[in-house]
C-alpha cells in the first residue's frame, strides 16, 4: 500500500517548484553514469545505491519538501519508501521520471556539477577574467619574468596530472596563502585546473581580493595544455606550505575586508547563527571551508567539511536543498568571505560566521545531524573458505564494487551488480544459495546498504569476503580482467563522458570543452535568473 506521505507530481509542477521561493530538495536517484547523461539543471545527484548514507548530510531536515526523479523505472518509488521509513514526511515523485520531464519540453543537462560549471562561464563573461592560452603560458615560462603556475584543484587531482612546474594550491586557499608562495607583486600568476571552471573562479578570486600581481586563468586547463601537444607531469607533489605567515594573513584579510564591503557579503554573529541552527522550520547548513587537516584538528559539531574551492566547484555535492541557509566559517577571516560571495552570486543564501571557528566554539554552535540508517552487517568469509565453497558450487559471488574496479579484476563466476539492479541481476539465483558480497573501502557504504536489500529479496545467508579482492589476490587466487566482462551499457555508475577526456582521448577532451563552453546557451530565462552576479563599476 503506498505511503500517504509519498505523492506523484507532473513535470510542470516540478518546474514551478524549482523556481519558487520555498525550500526544495530535488534529488536524482539514478546512478552516477545515468545522471551524467542527462538531468534537470538543479537536480542533485543522490544515487539509490548510497541513499541512506548521504541523505542526512544533503537534506538534514526531515520536513523539507523533497522531489525524486528517476528513469520512470520504479527506482524513485523504492527511494521514496526508504525516505519515508527514515522519517521524511514531504516526499514527491516526478511521474514518469526524466523521460516525462523531456516529453514536457524541458531541458536536461549532460555532465556533473552543472550549475557550478554554468556559473564559471558566467563569471568569465561578466568580470572579463584575464586568461592565457597554453601556447602563451609556454612562452611566458621561457621568459625572464616567468609566472608562478598555481593549480586550483585538490591535492588528489593534482597528483594525477599537472602543468610542469605548477604548485598545488586549491582555490579556497589561494587568497589566504598566495603572498607566502609569491612574495613579489610583479610576478605573474596563472591559475589552472583540469578544464575551465576552477581556473576562472580561482583567478577571479585573487583579483577580487585585491592581489596586486598580474593574474590569469589558463584557458581550458590541463586539457588545453594537452590538446596543444604540451607534456603533462604525473605524480606531482609540489603544494602550498601548511603554515601562513602573520604578515601574509594580515594583508590577505585587509584585501578581503575591502572586497566584502564592496560586494556586500553578510556576516552574522554566533548568537544569530545559533538561532538559525535551532530553527526547525528552515534548513541551515554549517560549512567548514578550511583544509582537511584543519577540519580534522578542530571544527564545530555537525559542521560539514566543504573545502572552499570545491564547495563552489561542486556545490551540489555538499548542499542538497535549494533556498536553504548556508553558514560558512574559517579561522582567519579570509577564506569564508570569498566563498560566501561566490555562493551568493550562484543564488544561495550564504553568510559568514563572524569570528569564525573561535566564536562558534565559544557559543557552542552545532548543526543538527540528519537521519541515518544503520548499515547492514553480514558474517565474513575468508578467501580460503570462499575458494572451497566455489569448488563445491555452494555459493554465488555478488561483486558490489564500482564497475571499473570489477573490470580491473574480479573473481571468476562472480556477478557484478548494483543496488537498484539486484532483483534483476539475481533473478535466476535461488534464494537458498549463499551469497558472497565483494566490496572495498570505496564501495563499502553502498555494499552494506545492498546487503539489507539482499535479505529483503529472500537471501538469508549473505556473507562478505574478508579483506576484499586484495585478500583474494594475496592468497594467490587468480582474477579475470577486461571490459568484455561488463559492457559499457551496464556500467550505470560510471560516466564515460567525463573520464574519457583524461585517458589520452583528444576527441573526448575537445567534446568536453565544447560542452562546457556551450552550457549557458542551454539555459532558459528562469534558470539564468537564478544567478546573481553583481553590478560592476566601470568608471
Secondary structure per residue as TSV (DSSP state, phi and psi in degrees):
chain	resnum	aa	ss	phi	psi
A	1	X	-	360.0	130.3
A	2	X	-	-61.4	145.4
A	3	X	-	-74.2	136.0
A	4	X	T	-64.8	-21.0
A	5	X	T	-85.4	-0.6
A	6	X	E	-112.2	119.9
A	7	X	E	-131.1	152.9
A	8	X	E	-95.7	144.1
A	9	X	E	-131.1	160.7
A	10	X	-	-95.2	173.9
A	11	X	H	-64.3	-38.7
A	12	X	H	-62.9	-40.4
A	13	X	H	-63.9	-46.2
A	14	X	H	-62.3	-41.2
A	15	X	H	-60.2	-40.1
A	16	X	H	-66.9	-36.9
A	17	X	H	-65.0	-38.3
A	18	X	H	-57.1	-32.4
A	19	X	T	-109.2	8.8
A	20	X	S	-85.5	-174.9
A	21	X	S	-103.5	16.6
A	22	X	S	-99.4	157.2
A	23	X	-	-63.5	138.8
A	24	X	B	-146.3	127.5
A	25	X	E	-103.7	101.0
A	26	X	E	-98.1	105.1
A	27	X	E	-110.2	130.2
A	28	X	E	-95.8	112.2
A	29	X	-	-93.8	10.1
A	30	X	S	-74.8	168.3
A	31	X	-	-77.3	167.7
A	32	X	H	-55.4	-44.7
A	33	X	H	-66.1	-39.0
A	34	X	H	-67.0	-46.3
A	35	X	H	-56.5	-46.1
A	36	X	H	-68.9	-16.3
A	37	X	T	-83.4	-9.5
A	38	X	-	158.5	119.7
A	39	X	B	-151.1	160.7
A	40	X	-	-58.7	146.2
A	41	X	T	-50.7	-47.4
A	42	X	T	-99.5	16.0
A	43	X	-	-72.9	131.3
A	44	X	E	-93.3	131.0
A	45	X	E	-71.4	124.1
A	46	X	-	-141.1	77.3
A	47	X	-	-55.6	139.0
A	48	X	G	-57.2	-30.4
A	49	X	G	-63.0	-21.2
A	50	X	G	-122.3	15.5
A	51	X	H	-51.4	-58.5
A	52	X	H	-67.9	-25.3
A	53	X	H	-72.2	-29.4
A	54	X	H	-114.8	-16.7
A	55	X	H	-61.8	-40.9
A	56	X	H	-65.7	-29.8
A	57	X	H	-77.5	-40.1
A	58	X	H	-82.8	-27.8
A	59	X	-	-142.5	78.9
A	60	X	-	-71.7	-18.1
A	61	X	-	-97.5	118.9
A	62	X	T	-71.9	-14.7
A	63	X	T	-89.2	-2.7
A	64	X	S	-64.0	147.6
A	65	X	-	-71.9	122.8
A	66	X	E	-120.8	133.9
A	67	X	E	-122.6	131.0
A	68	X	E	-111.8	138.1
A	69	X	E	-126.6	147.0
A	70	X	-	-143.2	-154.3
A	71	X	S	-96.7	16.8
A	72	X	S	73.6	23.0
A	73	X	S	-109.6	10.5
A	74	X	S	94.3	-7.0
A	75	X	H	-65.4	-39.7
A	76	X	H	-63.5	-34.4
A	77	X	H	-62.2	-45.5
A	78	X	H	-63.8	-41.0
A	79	X	H	-64.0	-39.9
A	80	X	H	-62.7	-39.1
A	81	X	H	-65.1	-38.6
A	82	X	H	-64.1	-45.1
A	83	X	H	-64.1	-39.4
A	84	X	H	-61.9	-39.8
A	85	X	H	-66.3	-27.7
A	86	X	H	-81.9	-7.7
A	87	X	T	107.9	1.8
A	88	X	-	-73.7	126.4
A	89	X	-	-111.9	5.5
A	90	X	-	-138.5	59.4
A	91	X	E	-105.8	132.7
A	92	X	E	-126.8	153.1
A	93	X	E	-117.4	139.9
A	94	X	E	-78.4	110.1
A	95	X	T	-60.3	125.1
A	96	X	T	84.3	-6.9
A	97	X	H	64.7	-156.6
A	98	X	H	-59.2	-37.3
A	99	X	H	-57.2	-37.6
A	100	X	H	-69.6	-36.4
A	101	X	H	-59.0	-46.7
A	102	X	H	-67.9	-39.5
A	103	X	H	-62.8	-25.0
A	104	X	T	-81.9	4.7
A	105	X	T	82.7	16.8
A	106	X	-	-97.4	144.6
A	107	X	-	-78.6	147.1
A	108	X	-	-115.9	152.7
A	109	X	B	-119.8	128.8
A	110	X	-	-76.8	154.2
A	111	X	S	96.7	-171.9
A	112	X	S	-129.2	159.2
A	113	X	S	53.1	38.7
A	114	X	H	-63.8	-42.6
A	115	X	H	-57.3	-38.5
A	116	X	H	-68.0	-38.3
A	117	X	H	-65.3	-44.7
A	118	X	H	-57.7	-44.1
A	119	X	H	-60.5	-42.6
A	120	X	H	-58.4	-42.5
A	121	X	H	-65.7	-40.3
A	122	X	H	-63.6	-40.4
A	123	X	H	-61.2	-45.0
A	124	X	H	-60.4	-44.8
A	125	X	H	-65.5	-41.8
A	126	X	H	-72.7	-47.7
A	127	X	H	-89.9	-14.7
A	128	X	T	66.0	43.6
A	129	X	-	-55.1	123.6
A	130	X	-	-61.8	145.1
A	131	X	E	-144.7	158.3
A	132	X	E	-128.0	149.1
A	133	X	-	-82.7	170.3
A	134	X	H	-60.1	-42.1
A	135	X	H	-63.8	-40.6
A	136	X	H	-66.7	-39.4
A	137	X	H	-64.2	-43.3
A	138	X	H	-58.6	-40.9
A	139	X	H	-67.5	-40.2
A	140	X	H	-61.8	-37.7
A	141	X	H	-66.3	-22.0
A	142	X	T	-91.3	-3.1
A	143	X	S	-85.3	172.2
A	144	X	T	-72.5	-26.6
A	145	X	T	-111.0	66.2
A	146	X	-	-65.1	144.2
A	147	X	-	-78.8	159.9
A	148	X	E	-92.0	126.1
A	149	X	E	-99.4	120.4
A	150	X	E	-112.8	127.4
A	151	X	E	-94.2	117.0
A	152	X	-	-83.1	9.1
A	153	X	S	-90.2	164.5
A	154	X	-	-62.6	161.4
A	155	X	H	-56.3	-40.2
A	156	X	H	-62.0	-37.9
A	157	X	H	-75.2	-39.5
A	158	X	H	-57.8	-39.6
A	159	X	T	-66.9	-18.9
A	160	X	T	-75.5	-41.5
A	161	X	-	-165.2	146.1
A	162	X	E	-152.2	157.7
A	163	X	E	-65.2	134.4
A	164	X	T	-53.7	130.5
A	165	X	T	85.5	-3.6
A	166	X	-	-72.2	155.1
A	167	X	E	-117.1	133.6
A	168	X	E	-77.3	121.8
A	169	X	-	-147.9	92.9
A	170	X	-	-50.6	148.3
A	171	X	G	-49.1	-42.1
A	172	X	G	-65.6	-16.1
A	173	X	G	-100.3	-10.5
A	174	X	H	-57.6	-57.6
A	175	X	H	-65.0	-31.2
A	176	X	H	-70.5	-38.7
A	177	X	H	-110.4	-5.6
A	178	X	H	-58.1	-42.1
A	179	X	H	-69.8	-20.7
A	180	X	H	-82.1	-26.7
A	181	X	H	-83.9	-38.7
A	182	X	-	-128.5	83.0
A	183	X	-	-71.6	-24.7
A	184	X	-	-85.8	117.6
A	185	X	T	-68.5	-10.4
A	186	X	T	-90.4	-8.8
A	187	X	S	-76.9	124.7
A	188	X	-	-65.4	148.9
A	189	X	E	-126.5	128.3
A	190	X	E	-116.2	127.1
A	191	X	E	-102.5	132.0
A	192	X	E	-131.2	162.5
A	193	X	-	-140.1	-156.7
A	194	X	S	-80.9	-26.3
A	195	X	S	-135.8	-104.6
A	196	X	S	-124.7	-45.9
A	197	X	H	-58.3	-53.0
A	198	X	H	-71.4	-27.0
A	199	X	H	-61.9	-47.0
A	200	X	H	-67.2	-51.0
A	201	X	H	-64.6	-40.1
A	202	X	H	-63.4	-46.7
A	203	X	H	-64.4	-44.8
A	204	X	H	-69.2	-28.6
A	205	X	H	-60.9	-44.9
A	206	X	H	-65.8	-40.4
A	207	X	H	-64.0	-46.1
A	208	X	H	-62.8	-32.0
A	209	X	T	-80.3	2.8
A	210	X	T	82.3	19.9
A	211	X	-	-65.7	135.0
A	212	X	-	-78.4	-26.5
A	213	X	S	-60.7	152.6
A	214	X	-	-64.6	124.0
A	215	X	E	-117.7	136.4
A	216	X	E	-139.2	150.6
A	217	X	E	-97.9	137.7
A	218	X	E	-78.5	116.2
A	219	X	T	-60.3	120.4
A	220	X	T	69.6	11.0
A	221	X	H	55.0	-146.3
A	222	X	H	-63.6	-28.6
A	223	X	H	-65.2	-43.9
A	224	X	H	-63.4	-37.7
A	225	X	H	-61.9	-47.2
A	226	X	H	-67.2	-40.6
A	227	X	H	-66.4	-21.7
A	228	X	T	-94.7	18.2
A	229	X	T	65.6	26.7
A	230	X	-	-91.8	152.9
A	231	X	-	-86.7	134.9
A	232	X	E	-96.3	148.4
A	233	X	E	-93.7	157.1
A	234	X	-	-131.7	145.7
A	235	X	S	78.3	23.5
A	236	X	-	-63.7	145.8
A	237	X	-	-126.2	-4.6
A	238	X	-	-66.1	125.7
A	239	X	B	-147.3	170.3
A	240	X	-	-61.4	151.5
A	241	X	-	-70.9	145.7
A	242	X	S	-67.4	-37.6
A	243	X	-	-96.2	141.6
A	244	X	-	-111.7	130.1
A	245	X	-	-69.4	145.4
A	246	X	H	-55.0	-42.3
A	247	X	H	-60.0	-38.1
A	248	X	H	-65.9	-40.1
A	249	X	H	-62.9	-43.0
A	250	X	H	-62.8	-43.6
A	251	X	H	-64.5	-43.3
A	252	X	H	-64.2	-41.1
A	253	X	H	-65.3	-39.7
A	254	X	H	-60.5	-44.1
A	255	X	H	-64.9	-39.8
A	256	X	H	-73.6	-32.4
A	257	X	H	-63.6	-40.3
A	258	X	H	-65.0	-41.6
A	259	X	H	-62.7	-43.3
A	260	X	H	-61.7	-39.8
A	261	X	H	-67.7	-42.1
A	262	X	H	-63.5	-42.2
A	263	X	H	-97.5	6.7
A	264	X	T	54.6	54.7
A	265	X	-	-82.0	117.2
A	266	X	-	-76.3	141.4
A	267	X	E	-117.8	141.0
A	268	X	E	-122.8	148.7
A	269	X	-	-71.9	158.7
A	270	X	H	-59.9	-33.3
A	271	X	H	-65.3	-39.1
A	272	X	H	-69.2	-38.3
A	273	X	H	-61.9	-39.4
A	274	X	H	-62.5	-39.7
A	275	X	H	-66.0	-40.5
A	276	X	H	-61.2	-46.9
A	277	X	H	-67.5	-24.2
A	278	X	H	-88.8	-7.9
A	279	X	-	-80.4	108.4
A	280	X	T	-75.6	-6.3
A	281	X	T	-92.3	-7.7
A	282	X	S	-132.6	153.0
A	283	X	-	-92.8	128.7
A	284	X	E	-128.4	127.2
A	285	X	E	-100.8	137.3
A	286	X	E	-109.7	114.4
A	287	X	E	-122.6	118.4
A	288	X	E	-91.1	111.8
A	289	X	-	-96.4	10.8
A	290	X	S	-81.7	-173.3
A	291	X	-	-74.5	165.4
A	292	X	H	-60.3	-40.3
A	293	X	H	-65.0	-42.2
A	294	X	H	-66.1	-43.4
A	295	X	H	-61.4	-41.4
A	296	X	H	-67.3	-31.2
A	297	X	H	-74.2	-37.7
A	298	X	S	-169.5	133.2
A	299	X	-	-152.7	-171.0
A	300	X	-	-98.8	140.8
A	301	X	B	-54.9	130.0
A	302	X	T	82.0	-3.6
A	303	X	-	-71.8	139.0
A	304	X	E	-89.3	133.0
A	305	X	E	-76.2	116.9
A	306	X	-	-136.8	81.5
A	307	X	-	-48.1	133.9
A	308	X	H	-52.0	-46.7
A	309	X	H	-62.8	-42.2
A	310	X	H	-73.3	-30.0
A	311	X	H	-63.6	-36.7
A	312	X	H	-77.7	-40.5
A	313	X	H	-68.9	-33.5
A	314	X	T	-141.2	57.1
A	315	X	G	-56.7	-35.7
A	316	X	G	-71.6	-4.3
A	317	X	G	-87.4	-10.3
A	318	X	T	-120.0	-31.5
A	319	X	-	-122.8	116.4
A	320	X	-	-104.8	3.5
A	321	X	S	-124.7	117.9
A	322	X	B	-67.9	141.6
A	323	X	T	67.9	17.0
A	324	X	-	-74.3	166.1
A	325	X	E	-96.8	136.2
A	326	X	E	-118.4	119.1
A	327	X	E	-105.5	114.7
A	328	X	E	-106.8	144.8
A	329	X	E	-144.9	157.3
A	330	X	-	-138.1	-158.2
A	331	X	S	-129.0	16.4
A	332	X	S	-138.3	-13.5
A	333	X	S	74.8	14.8
A	334	X	S	-113.6	-52.4
A	335	X	H	-72.9	-44.8
A	336	X	H	-62.4	-43.6
A	337	X	H	-61.5	-39.1
A	338	X	H	-64.3	-44.7
A	339	X	H	-64.3	-44.9
A	340	X	H	-60.8	-38.1
A	341	X	H	-60.3	-47.4
A	342	X	H	-64.0	-41.5
A	343	X	H	-62.1	-39.9
A	344	X	H	-66.0	-38.5
A	345	X	H	-67.6	-24.3
A	346	X	T	-80.6	-4.7
A	347	X	T	102.4	7.3
A	348	X	-	-91.8	150.8
A	349	X	E	-87.0	80.0
A	350	X	E	-108.7	139.1
A	351	X	E	-135.3	163.8
A	352	X	E	-103.4	135.6
A	353	X	E	-76.2	112.9
A	354	X	T	-65.2	129.9
A	355	X	T	86.8	-8.0
A	356	X	H	59.3	-145.7
A	357	X	H	-57.5	-43.5
A	358	X	H	-61.3	-45.0
A	359	X	H	-67.0	-37.9
A	360	X	H	-64.8	-40.0
A	361	X	H	-68.6	-39.8
A	362	X	H	-63.1	-32.8
A	363	X	T	-91.6	2.0
A	364	X	T	57.5	41.2
A	365	X	-	-66.7	141.8
A	366	X	B	-154.9	149.7
A	367	X	-	-101.1	143.0
A	368	X	-	-74.0	129.8
A	369	X	-	-74.8	148.2
A	370	X	-	-81.6	173.4
A	371	X	-	-68.3	147.6
A	372	X	-	-137.0	141.3
A	373	X	-	-87.4	147.0
A	374	X	-	-72.5	123.1
A	375	X	-	-64.7	144.9
A	376	X	-	-78.0	145.0
A	377	X	-	-115.8	166.8
A	378	X	-	-154.0	155.7
A	379	X	E	-64.1	148.9
A	380	X	E	-94.4	159.7
A	381	X	E	-134.4	135.6
A	382	X	-	-78.1	159.8
A	383	X	H	-55.7	-39.0
A	384	X	H	-65.2	-43.0
A	385	X	H	-65.4	-38.5
A	386	X	H	-65.3	-42.8
A	387	X	H	-58.5	-41.4
A	388	X	H	-67.3	-41.0
A	389	X	H	-64.5	-39.1
A	390	X	H	-65.9	-37.4
A	391	X	H	-63.5	-30.5
A	392	X	T	-94.0	6.3
A	393	X	T	53.2	39.0
A	394	X	-	-104.9	5.9
A	395	X	E	-148.4	155.2
A	396	X	E	-121.5	125.8
A	397	X	E	-86.0	132.8
A	398	X	E	-118.1	110.8
A	399	X	E	-90.7	113.4
A	400	X	-	-106.6	16.3
A	401	X	S	-75.0	176.7
A	402	X	-	-59.2	148.9
A	403	X	H	-59.9	-35.7
A	404	X	H	-70.7	-31.0
A	405	X	H	-67.4	-38.3
A	406	X	H	-62.8	-42.9
A	407	X	H	-62.6	-36.3
A	408	X	H	-69.4	-24.1
A	409	X	-	170.7	120.0
A	410	X	B	-142.0	164.7
A	411	X	-	-79.9	135.5
A	412	X	T	-55.5	135.4
A	413	X	T	87.7	-5.3
A	414	X	-	-78.3	150.6
A	415	X	E	-104.7	127.0
A	416	X	E	-84.0	136.7
A	417	X	-	-151.3	172.0
A	418	X	-	-143.1	153.6
A	419	X	G	-48.2	-48.6
A	420	X	G	-70.6	-9.3
A	421	X	G	-112.0	7.6
A	422	X	H	-58.7	-49.2
A	423	X	H	-59.9	-41.0
A	424	X	H	-68.9	-45.4
A	425	X	H	-71.8	-24.9
A	426	X	T	-108.0	16.6
A	427	X	T	-57.5	-31.8
A	428	X	T	-97.3	5.8
A	429	X	S	-95.0	115.9
A	430	X	-	-57.5	148.2
A	431	X	T	-70.1	-18.4
A	432	X	T	-82.8	-8.7
A	433	X	S	-72.6	141.4
A	434	X	E	-73.5	130.1
A	435	X	E	-102.5	132.0
A	436	X	E	-110.1	116.0
A	437	X	E	-89.5	132.5
A	438	X	E	-109.6	123.9
A	439	X	-	-137.5	-174.7
A	440	X	-	-149.8	-177.1
A	441	X	T	-59.7	-39.8
A	442	X	T	-67.6	-40.0
A	443	X	T	-98.5	6.9
A	444	X	H	-56.1	-47.4
A	445	X	H	-62.6	-44.9
A	446	X	H	-64.6	-39.6
A	447	X	H	-65.3	-40.9
A	448	X	H	-65.6	-33.9
A	449	X	H	-69.1	-38.7
A	450	X	H	-66.3	-28.1
A	451	X	H	-59.4	-39.8
A	452	X	H	-62.2	-37.8
A	453	X	H	-68.3	-34.8
A	454	X	H	-63.9	-41.3
A	455	X	H	-62.3	-41.8
A	456	X	H	-64.9	-27.6
A	457	X	T	-77.1	-8.0
A	458	X	T	108.1	3.1
A	459	X	-	-85.9	112.8
A	460	X	-	-89.2	-29.5
A	461	X	-	-106.2	92.1
A	462	X	E	-118.2	127.3
A	463	X	E	-129.0	163.3
A	464	X	E	-117.7	133.9
A	465	X	E	-67.5	114.8
A	466	X	T	-64.1	126.7
A	467	X	T	81.3	-3.8
A	468	X	H	62.1	-158.2
A	469	X	H	-61.4	-32.9
A	470	X	H	-59.1	-44.0
A	471	X	H	-67.5	-36.3
A	472	X	H	-62.1	-43.5
A	473	X	H	-66.2	-41.9
A	474	X	H	-63.4	-26.9
A	475	X	T	-80.1	2.7
A	476	X	T	81.9	16.2
A	477	X	-	-89.8	146.6
A	478	X	-	-79.9	160.5
A	479	X	-	-127.9	153.1
A	480	X	B	-104.3	144.6
A	481	X	-	-132.6	157.6
A	482	X	-	130.5	145.7
A	483	X	G	-68.3	-22.8
A	484	X	G	-68.1	-17.4
A	485	X	G	-76.6	-17.5
A	486	X	S	-148.1	97.9
A	487	X	-	-59.7	153.5
A	488	X	G	-53.5	-39.1
A	489	X	G	-61.9	-25.1
A	490	X	G	-86.5	-14.2
A	491	X	-	-83.7	65.0
A	492	X	T	-72.2	-9.3
A	493	X	T	-91.5	-1.6
A	494	X	-	-124.1	129.8
A	495	X	-	-101.5	96.6
A	496	X	H	-60.7	-34.8
A	497	X	H	-54.1	-41.3
A	498	X	H	-80.9	-42.1
A	499	X	H	-80.4	-30.6
A	500	X	G	-61.7	-26.1
A	501	X	G	-68.5	-18.1
A	502	X	G	-99.1	4.1
A	503	X	T	-108.7	32.7
A	504	X	T	77.8	14.4
A	505	X	-	-99.3	97.9
A	506	X	H	-66.7	-35.2
A	507	X	H	-62.8	-40.6
A	508	X	H	-65.3	-39.0
A	509	X	H	-64.6	-42.8
A	510	X	H	-64.1	-41.5
A	511	X	H	-63.6	-39.5
A	512	X	H	-64.3	-45.2
A	513	X	H	-66.9	-36.0
A	514	X	H	-65.4	-38.7
A	515	X	H	-61.7	-45.9
A	516	X	H	-64.2	-45.9
A	517	X	H	-73.0	-16.1
A	518	X	T	-95.3	2.9
A	519	X	S	-65.0	-42.4
A	520	X	G	-57.6	-38.9
A	521	X	G	-64.8	-17.2
A	522	X	G	-85.9	-13.4
A	523	X	-	-80.6	146.0
A	524	X	-	-89.2	177.0
A	525	X	H	-62.4	-40.5
A	526	X	H	-68.9	-36.1
A	527	X	H	-66.6	-42.9
A	528	X	H	-63.7	-35.6
A	529	X	H	-68.0	-13.7
A	530	X	T	-63.6	-34.5
A	531	X	-	-83.7	139.8
A	532	X	-	-124.8	68.1
A	533	X	-	-73.4	142.9
A	534	X	-	-77.3	155.9
A	535	X	-	-68.5	142.0
A	536	X	-	-110.0	144.3
A	537	X	-	-93.0	106.7
A	538	X	-	-98.1	12.9
A	539	X	-	-69.1	360.0
